[in-house]
Amino acid sequence: MFRPLIALTAMATGLLFSSYASAQQVPAGTVCGERAKFLKHLGKTHKESPTAMGVTASGRVLEVLTSSDGTWTILITHPNGVTCMITAGQAWENVERIALGPST
């Protein structure tokens, strides 16, 4: 149900950000641009907002955006400020955090 919508959004996003990506050193086919534009676009078209984030060993910021409808997108922002859409999908589900053992 969401796959055509996600594909269409990825194509539209690619059109919005492709010129920006071509000016940067990123892998071919990767959709990159300004983080604020991604957030505005994903918020408006899918009602997604950031729900989790972390910093990688190389200093990149990884973000998960989700919607109440279950759509999700993973963005990564490089230290130089370029944000790239890594992947997107449907049926996101938050799971309860469970301790893996006794705390020390």
Biotite code that builds the C-alpha atoms (Angstrom):
import biotite.structure as struc

atoms = struc.array([
    struc.Atom([0.000, 0.000, 0.000], chain_id="A", res_id=1, res_name="MET", atom_name="CA", element="C"),
    struc.Atom([2.751, 2.489, 0.915], chain_id="A", res_id=2, res_name="PHE", atom_name="CA", element="C"),
    struc.Atom([5.387, 1.219, -1.536], chain_id="A", res_id=3, res_name="ARG", atom_name="CA", element="C"),
    struc.Atom([4.168, 3.302, -4.542], chain_id="A", res_id=4, res_name="PRO", atom_name="CA", element="C"),
    struc.Atom([3.882, 6.337, -2.268], chain_id="A", res_id=5, res_name="LEU", atom_name="CA", element="C"),
    struc.Atom([7.409, 5.851, -0.939], chain_id="A", res_id=6, res_name="ILE", atom_name="CA", element="C"),
    struc.Atom([8.795, 5.309, -4.444], chain_id="A", res_id=7, res_name="ALA", atom_name="CA", element="C"),
    struc.Atom([7.072, 8.458, -5.672], chain_id="A", res_id=8, res_name="LEU", atom_name="CA", element="C"),
    struc.Atom([8.381, 10.427, -2.698], chain_id="A", res_id=9, res_name="THR", atom_name="CA", element="C"),
    struc.Atom([11.907, 9.128, -3.288], chain_id="A", res_id=10, res_name="ALA", atom_name="CA", element="C"),
    struc.Atom([11.690, 10.242, -6.932], chain_id="A", res_id=11, res_name="MET", atom_name="CA", element="C"),
    struc.Atom([10.366, 13.670, -5.965], chain_id="A", res_id=12, res_name="ALA", atom_name="CA", element="C"),
    struc.Atom([12.986, 13.992, -3.254], chain_id="A", res_id=13, res_name="THR", atom_name="CA", element="C"),
    struc.Atom([15.635, 13.019, -5.785], chain_id="A", res_id=14, res_name="GLY", atom_name="CA", element="C"),
    struc.Atom([14.471, 15.793, -8.080], chain_id="A", res_id=15, res_name="LEU", atom_name="CA", element="C"),
    struc.Atom([14.536, 18.280, -5.208], chain_id="A", res_id=16, res_name="LEU", atom_name="CA", element="C"),
    struc.Atom([18.010, 17.366, -4.021], chain_id="A", res_id=17, res_name="PHE", atom_name="CA", element="C"),
    struc.Atom([19.846, 15.801, -6.984], chain_id="A", res_id=18, res_name="SER", atom_name="CA", element="C"),
    struc.Atom([21.719, 18.960, -7.976], chain_id="A", res_id=19, res_name="SER", atom_name="CA", element="C"),
    struc.Atom([22.929, 19.370, -4.403], chain_id="A", res_id=20, res_name="TYR", atom_name="CA", element="C"),
    struc.Atom([24.123, 15.758, -4.297], chain_id="A", res_id=21, res_name="ALA", atom_name="CA", element="C"),
    struc.Atom([26.037, 16.133, -7.556], chain_id="A", res_id=22, res_name="SER", atom_name="CA", element="C"),
    struc.Atom([28.024, 18.984, -6.019], chain_id="A", res_id=23, res_name="ALA", atom_name="CA", element="C"),
    struc.Atom([29.074, 16.809, -3.062], chain_id="A", res_id=24, res_name="GLN", atom_name="CA", element="C"),
    struc.Atom([31.265, 13.710, -2.750], chain_id="A", res_id=25, res_name="GLN", atom_name="CA", element="C"),
    struc.Atom([28.542, 11.083, -2.199], chain_id="A", res_id=26, res_name="VAL", atom_name="CA", element="C"),
    struc.Atom([27.854, 7.707, -3.848], chain_id="A", res_id=27, res_name="PRO", atom_name="CA", element="C"),
    struc.Atom([25.918, 7.819, -7.133], chain_id="A", res_id=28, res_name="ALA", atom_name="CA", element="C"),
    struc.Atom([22.192, 7.313, -6.662], chain_id="A", res_id=29, res_name="GLY", atom_name="CA", element="C"),
    struc.Atom([22.196, 8.640, -3.103], chain_id="A", res_id=30, res_name="THR", atom_name="CA", element="C"),
    struc.Atom([19.640, 11.361, -2.430], chain_id="A", res_id=31, res_name="VAL", atom_name="CA", element="C"),
    struc.Atom([21.333, 14.170, -0.502], chain_id="A", res_id=32, res_name="CYS", atom_name="CA", element="C"),
    struc.Atom([20.592, 17.759, 0.382], chain_id="A", res_id=33, res_name="GLY", atom_name="CA", element="C"),
    struc.Atom([19.913, 20.113, 3.245], chain_id="A", res_id=34, res_name="GLU", atom_name="CA", element="C"),
    struc.Atom([18.546, 18.527, 6.427], chain_id="A", res_id=35, res_name="ARG", atom_name="CA", element="C"),
    struc.Atom([15.912, 21.238, 6.871], chain_id="A", res_id=36, res_name="ALA", atom_name="CA", element="C"),
    struc.Atom([14.493, 20.515, 3.402], chain_id="A", res_id=37, res_name="LYS", atom_name="CA", element="C"),
    struc.Atom([14.289, 16.782, 4.144], chain_id="A", res_id=38, res_name="PHE", atom_name="CA", element="C"),
    struc.Atom([12.490, 17.451, 7.433], chain_id="A", res_id=39, res_name="LEU", atom_name="CA", element="C"),
    struc.Atom([10.040, 19.852, 5.791], chain_id="A", res_id=40, res_name="LYS", atom_name="CA", element="C"),
    struc.Atom([9.351, 17.498, 2.865], chain_id="A", res_id=41, res_name="HIS", atom_name="CA", element="C"),
    struc.Atom([8.958, 14.346, 4.977], chain_id="A", res_id=42, res_name="LEU", atom_name="CA", element="C"),
    struc.Atom([6.863, 16.175, 7.550], chain_id="A", res_id=43, res_name="GLY", atom_name="CA", element="C"),
    struc.Atom([4.538, 17.586, 4.917], chain_id="A", res_id=44, res_name="LYS", atom_name="CA", element="C"),
    struc.Atom([4.187, 14.518, 2.682], chain_id="A", res_id=45, res_name="THR", atom_name="CA", element="C"),
    struc.Atom([4.325, 11.687, 5.261], chain_id="A", res_id=46, res_name="HIS", atom_name="CA", element="C"),
    struc.Atom([3.877, 13.468, 8.593], chain_id="A", res_id=47, res_name="LYS", atom_name="CA", element="C"),
    struc.Atom([7.229, 12.004, 9.684], chain_id="A", res_id=48, res_name="GLU", atom_name="CA", element="C"),
    struc.Atom([9.324, 13.568, 12.423], chain_id="A", res_id=49, res_name="SER", atom_name="CA", element="C"),
    struc.Atom([12.575, 12.593, 14.145], chain_id="A", res_id=50, res_name="PRO", atom_name="CA", element="C"),
    struc.Atom([12.077, 9.933, 16.837], chain_id="A", res_id=51, res_name="THR", atom_name="CA", element="C"),
    struc.Atom([15.603, 8.589, 17.382], chain_id="A", res_id=52, res_name="ALA", atom_name="CA", element="C"),
    struc.Atom([19.169, 9.604, 16.643], chain_id="A", res_id=53, res_name="MET", atom_name="CA", element="C"),
    struc.Atom([22.757, 8.677, 17.330], chain_id="A", res_id=54, res_name="GLY", atom_name="CA", element="C"),
    struc.Atom([26.319, 9.566, 16.357], chain_id="A", res_id=55, res_name="VAL", atom_name="CA", element="C"),
    struc.Atom([28.460, 7.106, 14.412], chain_id="A", res_id=56, res_name="THR", atom_name="CA", element="C"),
    struc.Atom([32.156, 6.490, 15.059], chain_id="A", res_id=57, res_name="ALA", atom_name="CA", element="C"),
    struc.Atom([32.968, 8.648, 12.020], chain_id="A", res_id=58, res_name="SER", atom_name="CA", element="C"),
    struc.Atom([30.995, 11.602, 13.398], chain_id="A", res_id=59, res_name="GLY", atom_name="CA", element="C"),
    struc.Atom([27.918, 11.240, 11.240], chain_id="A", res_id=60, res_name="ARG", atom_name="CA", element="C"),
    struc.Atom([24.494, 11.803, 12.804], chain_id="A", res_id=61, res_name="VAL", atom_name="CA", element="C"),
    struc.Atom([21.984, 9.042, 12.030], chain_id="A", res_id=62, res_name="LEU", atom_name="CA", element="C"),
    struc.Atom([18.289, 9.919, 12.436], chain_id="A", res_id=63, res_name="GLU", atom_name="CA", element="C"),
    struc.Atom([15.133, 7.843, 12.274], chain_id="A", res_id=64, res_name="VAL", atom_name="CA", element="C"),
    struc.Atom([11.978, 9.707, 11.297], chain_id="A", res_id=65, res_name="LEU", atom_name="CA", element="C"),
    struc.Atom([8.628, 7.989, 11.810], chain_id="A", res_id=66, res_name="THR", atom_name="CA", element="C"),
    struc.Atom([4.946, 8.740, 11.411], chain_id="A", res_id=67, res_name="SER", atom_name="CA", element="C"),
    struc.Atom([1.881, 7.536, 13.281], chain_id="A", res_id=68, res_name="SER", atom_name="CA", element="C"),
    struc.Atom([0.909, 5.744, 10.037], chain_id="A", res_id=69, res_name="ASP", atom_name="CA", element="C"),
    struc.Atom([4.021, 3.555, 10.289], chain_id="A", res_id=70, res_name="GLY", atom_name="CA", element="C"),
    struc.Atom([6.116, 5.102, 7.520], chain_id="A", res_id=71, res_name="THR", atom_name="CA", element="C"),
    struc.Atom([9.784, 5.683, 8.331], chain_id="A", res_id=72, res_name="TRP", atom_name="CA", element="C"),
    struc.Atom([12.935, 7.201, 6.866], chain_id="A", res_id=73, res_name="THR", atom_name="CA", element="C"),
    struc.Atom([16.572, 6.984, 7.906], chain_id="A", res_id=74, res_name="ILE", atom_name="CA", element="C"),
    struc.Atom([18.751, 10.038, 7.288], chain_id="A", res_id=75, res_name="LEU", atom_name="CA", element="C"),
    struc.Atom([22.456, 10.479, 7.881], chain_id="A", res_id=76, res_name="ILE", atom_name="CA", element="C"),
    struc.Atom([24.104, 13.875, 8.200], chain_id="A", res_id=77, res_name="THR", atom_name="CA", element="C"),
    struc.Atom([27.813, 14.052, 7.439], chain_id="A", res_id=78, res_name="HIS", atom_name="CA", element="C"),
    struc.Atom([30.212, 16.275, 9.421], chain_id="A", res_id=79, res_name="PRO", atom_name="CA", element="C"),
    struc.Atom([30.278, 18.707, 6.470], chain_id="A", res_id=80, res_name="ASN", atom_name="CA", element="C"),
    struc.Atom([26.516, 19.265, 6.909], chain_id="A", res_id=81, res_name="GLY", atom_name="CA", element="C"),
    struc.Atom([25.290, 17.232, 3.912], chain_id="A", res_id=82, res_name="VAL", atom_name="CA", element="C"),
    struc.Atom([22.260, 15.064, 4.767], chain_id="A", res_id=83, res_name="THR", atom_name="CA", element="C"),
    struc.Atom([21.470, 11.904, 2.784], chain_id="A", res_id=84, res_name="CYS", atom_name="CA", element="C"),
    struc.Atom([18.407, 9.674, 2.765], chain_id="A", res_id=85, res_name="MET", atom_name="CA", element="C"),
    struc.Atom([19.643, 6.136, 3.420], chain_id="A", res_id=86, res_name="ILE", atom_name="CA", element="C"),
    struc.Atom([16.384, 4.183, 3.196], chain_id="A", res_id=87, res_name="THR", atom_name="CA", element="C"),
    struc.Atom([12.645, 4.411, 3.836], chain_id="A", res_id=88, res_name="ALA", atom_name="CA", element="C"),
    struc.Atom([9.838, 1.989, 4.446], chain_id="A", res_id=89, res_name="GLY", atom_name="CA", element="C"),
    struc.Atom([6.593, 1.143, 6.132], chain_id="A", res_id=90, res_name="GLN", atom_name="CA", element="C"),
    struc.Atom([5.237, -0.703, 9.166], chain_id="A", res_id=91, res_name="ALA", atom_name="CA", element="C"),
    struc.Atom([7.580, 0.905, 11.712], chain_id="A", res_id=92, res_name="TRP", atom_name="CA", element="C"),
    struc.Atom([6.934, -0.386, 15.195], chain_id="A", res_id=93, res_name="GLU", atom_name="CA", element="C"),
    struc.Atom([8.492, 0.818, 18.418], chain_id="A", res_id=94, res_name="ASN", atom_name="CA", element="C"),
    struc.Atom([9.491, -2.017, 20.724], chain_id="A", res_id=95, res_name="VAL", atom_name="CA", element="C"),
    struc.Atom([9.865, -1.984, 24.470], chain_id="A", res_id=96, res_name="GLU", atom_name="CA", element="C"),
    struc.Atom([13.430, -1.716, 25.690], chain_id="A", res_id=97, res_name="ARG", atom_name="CA", element="C"),
    struc.Atom([14.372, -4.810, 27.658], chain_id="A", res_id=98, res_name="ILE", atom_name="CA", element="C"),
    struc.Atom([17.451, -5.045, 29.847], chain_id="A", res_id=99, res_name="ALA", atom_name="CA", element="C"),
    struc.Atom([19.826, -7.767, 28.685], chain_id="A", res_id=100, res_name="LEU", atom_name="CA", element="C"),
    struc.Atom([21.023, -8.609, 32.159], chain_id="A", res_id=101, res_name="GLY", atom_name="CA", element="C"),
    struc.Atom([21.398, -7.319, 35.681], chain_id="A", res_id=102, res_name="PRO", atom_name="CA", element="C"),
    struc.Atom([22.681, -3.791, 36.041], chain_id="A", res_id=103, res_name="SER", atom_name="CA", element="C"),
    struc.Atom([26.065, -3.446, 37.666], chain_id="A", res_id=104, res_name="THR", atom_name="CA", element="C"),
])
